[in-house]
Amino acid sequence: MELKIEFDDFMQDLEQLIEETVQNVNHNSYTKEYFSTKEVQEYMGGISKGTLAKMVNLGLKKIVIDRICLYKKADVDDFLEEYRR
């Protein structure tokens, strides 16, 4: 009986930890104001570098500082909204 109670407590704690971790991951991923190239690819649904380059050619704004590319989340959202059908 004691073992079952401990297991139930463990499972409850584990479920809570998983829920908190998922919330933190979601919060940290998409509340950032600027994305790296890899992050913006993930944010846009896992697109390739080639597809991202095509989007930049179509007008997606990027910031380049000493070969580091950053994308402002608001600019990405605005760009995607332009192509919404």
Stockholm file with secondary structure:
# STOCKHOLM 1.0

chainA/1-85         MELKIEFDDFMQDLEQLIEETVQNVNHNSYTKEYFSTKEVQEYMGGISKGTLAKMVNLGLKKIVIDRICLYKKADVDDFLEEYRR
#=GR chainA/1-85 SS CHHHHHHHHHHHHHHHHHHHHHHHHHHHHHSCSEEEHHHHHHHTTSCCHHHHHHHHHTTCCCEEETTEEEEEHHHHHHHHHHTCC
#=GC SS_cons        CHHHHHHHHHHHHHHHHHHHHHHHHHHHHHSCSEEEHHHHHHHTTSCCHHHHHHHHHTTCCCEEETTEEEEEHHHHHHHHHHTCC
//
